[in-house]
Amino acid sequence: MGTMDIPCMKGGKSGKLPVDTAFLGERVLARTLFNAVVMYEANKRQGTHDTLTRAEVARAKKPLFKQKHTGNARVKHPQVPQCRGGGVAHGPHPREYRYALPRKALRVALRSALLAKFRDNQVSAVDSLGLTSPKTKDLAKLLRTVGCLASCLIVVRAADRNLLLAVRNLPRVKVMSARDLNAYDVALYRHILVTEDGLAAIKEIHDNA
């Protein structure tokens, strides 16, 4: 795709940072990205849902009424599904939803997610976050200046303690290292704020993949 200019804050001044996105490929593979997001969503499910079958309903086994000469349907006991409070026919039971896509497919999905963010102008850069103390208001001020406070994924080479503590009270902001990036989090957050070191780390990882 070539070089793109993304918004950049450097030394407290706004400008443009040229980024070569060739390492992300030429097009967004939407189907692979979709499959990766579905996998991550499925792996988050607990699978603890359960319903009672007719054999598990704790009720009396005595017939409701005699079978003939009442004008009612032939119901032997109230555990059957058609009775109120009875068992559930073919209901859900605990199961495991986890599965895994090939590593190569997950890398392709991550590249597609990043490329989509670059194409949609949803990536901004900073030279450094410059947090000298773990204060949320300092980080919120920076994010508000960049315009990504509402929903932002901050990508760094390695997160320090001040950054991890400062981001805890921001509900729609998450910090990730470049090595831990995945397609789900990239697609989930609307904006990406990446440090120059973080961007270099992303290129190194994908160039060596």
Buried (B, 14 or more C-beta within 10 A) or exposed (E): EEEBEBBBBBEEEEEEBEBEBEBBBEEBBEEBBBBBBEBBEEEEEEEEEEEBBBEEBEEEEEEBEEEEEEEEEEBEBBBBEEBEEBBBEEEEEEEEEEEEBEEEBBBBBBBBBBBBBBBEEBBBBBBEBBBEEBEBEBBBEBBEBBEBBEBBBBBBBEBEEBBEBBBEEBEBBBBBEBEEBBBBBBBBBBBBBBBBBBBEBBBBBBEEE
